[in-house]
Amino acid sequence: MHNTSTFREIAELWKENRRSVVKHSTYCAYALILKTHLMPVFADSVSISEAEVQQFALNKLKAGLSKKTVHDIIAVLKSVGRFGAKRGMFETPSWDIEYPSDTSVRILPVLSLPDHKKLLNAISSAPTPQNIGIMIALCCGLRIGEVCALQWKDVDMARRIITVAGTAGRIYNCDLMATEQYISTPKTRNSNREIPISPLLFKALNVVKKQQSVKKYVVGEGSKAKEPRTYRETFSRILKRLEIPSIVFHGLRHTFATRCIESGCDYKTVSVILGHSNVATTLNLYVHPNLDQKKRCISRMNKFLRLESD
């Protein structure tokens, strides 16, 4: 097949086709991937070989992009290619891309137990609209977007339940050619969930509610949702003031989950509280038995077989 259409021309047609069938935010994400990653490399190409795509993927990984991000970029590239192939404008993409295996052990950012207690004690002794979100993340495992989008109507003080019903963030608006704040439904269907409020968090929420009784959002003092990026800065300043080693905000969610597992909570319940799509995600992230736990397991099995005495 002789192609006369360039990747740029096919991508423009593909974008218009996608505009009518996906959410505007998704369409803009596609447009940003095309503009930032694919057009600079493939815009004028009338055919793209597997070797070119393979090298492109490796270059992106070397540049520091995560494997998931590169997967997403390649997915858009393949979708545009298939769109063009169906219309006789492009060779059918049959690229089989290989990614380097990751042999490194992922170490999750988690507060030490003393620092965990230090942070909780500092906030619970003087809760404010600025620091309450940190306590919510540490006591309930919410993501930063969920913390920033939390409204008082989602906090049932009578039942002592927090309902996670939204997430806040920034997204690229391809029509405005700029980023804008958004409030949307949670990350996945499982992310929409109810979480019990602990006695310590309940007391802190009561104090904060009295400070901002007419405000819509739990975190911050303005009428709009707090921006996750600015709240990360607030969190960093609080850690520095308390002389707690720096950790990303998402580390609070990891800390919550880790302490749940360490204290013997069952994995399924922890998974539901975190809003994971399945318990396997929770197991893969947080359940890593140490040597002592392995020894106890072997010993318990041997006792069951009567190979060891009590």
Secondary structure, DSSP 4 states (H G I P E B T S, - for coil): ------HHHHHHHHHHHHHTTS-HHHHHHHHHHIIIIIHHHHTT-S---HHHHHHHHHHHHHTT--HHHHHHHHHHHHHHHHHHHHTTSSPPP----------SPP------HHHHHHHHHHHHHS--TTTHHHHHHHHH---HHHHHH-BGGGEETTTTEEEE--EEEEEEETTTTEEEEEEES-SSGGGSEEEEPPHHHHHHHHHHHHHTTT-SBSSSSSSSPPPHHHHHHHHHHHHHHHTPPP--THHHHHHHHHHHHHTT--HHHHHHHHT-SSHHHHHHHH----HHHHHHHHHHHHHHTT-S--
